Each structure stands twice: as C-alpha cells, then as structure tokens.
Amino acid sequence: MSTFKARVFVTLKPSILDPQGRTVERALSHLDHANVAGVRVGKYIELTLSGSRDDVEAQLRDITENVLSNPVMEDARWELAEA
C-alpha cells in the first residue's frame, strides 16, 4: 500500500462573477499595483491518501467532484504524487 499526497485546486468558472477577486483587484490598485487585472480567488486543499494508485485516483476524483467543489459553478483539478 502506497501513500500519496494530493493537491486540489478549485476556482470559479470564468462565466461566474468573482466578487472576492474584484475586491482583491481593487485593493491592489489602491496599493499602487494598478497593472494587475483579472484577479480570481479560489481554494487550495491538500490531502494524504493511502492505497493503490488506481483506487486513490478514483477516490480523489469522487472527493473533488462531489465534496470539495460545486461542478455547476466551479472548475477543479488535482495533482497526485507519491509521498
């Protein structure tokens, strides 16, 4: 049985307004970073899983799509590396 470290990245879909991203963008502009645009804020989650790679990938896919993200509004991707 192997142990894996997963990194999950969740962001709003491009068609969804991101008020938190807009707030950060405005704050950066007020702090003399006016050249920054298109700020989007998302989530980053780390998990440690154990098992066979195929089983862990299937479990991670299910967790990402059904627990950590809302597929209607968010895009999610994950990276998996052996720990």
N, C-alpha and C positions, 0 to 999 in steps of 0.2 A: 504494500500500500504506500503510495506516494503522497507527499504534502505539497499543495500548490498555493501560491499567493495570487489572488485575483484583484484587479483594479477595474472598477466600473465607473464610467463617465456618462452622466445624464445631462442633457441640455434640452431646452425648449426647441420645438421645431421652428424653422425660420418663419413660418406663417403666423406664429403665436407671438403676441406682444410681450416684451420682457420689461416690466416696469422697474425691476431691481437693476437690470442692466442700464436702463436710461438714467436712473438715479446716480449710479456709479459714473457714467459718462459725464453727466452734468457736474458732479463733484470734481472729477479730473479736470474739466475745463476751467472751473473756478480756481484750481490749484496750478494754473499755467501749463496745463497739458492739453491745449486746445487741438492738437493734431491727432488725438485719439478719437476714434469713431467706431460705431458698430459693436459696442460692448454687450456681451451676452453672459449671464451668470448661470452656472449650473451646479451640479452635485458631483462629488468625488467620493467613492466608497471603496474601502479595502476589505477583503475577506480572506480568510485562510480556510482551505477545504482539503479534505483528505479522501483518497480513493483512487480508482483507476482514472486515467486522463479522460477517457470517453464518458465515464459516469459523472465526473466532476464538470466537464463541459456541458453535459445535458442539464445537470442541476443548476449550474451557473446561468445558463440560458433561461431556464424557468424562473429563477430568482430575479434576474434582471428584467425580464419582460412582465412578470406578474406581481412583483413585490416592490422593487426599487424604482420602477418608472411607470408612467402612465402612457402607454403607446399611442393614445389618441393625441396627446399634447407634446410628448417628449420623444427625443431620439436617445438611444442608449447603445453604448458599445462597451466591450470589455476586453481586457488583456489577461492572459493567464501564463504564469511562469512557475516552474518547479522551484520550491523553496529549499 
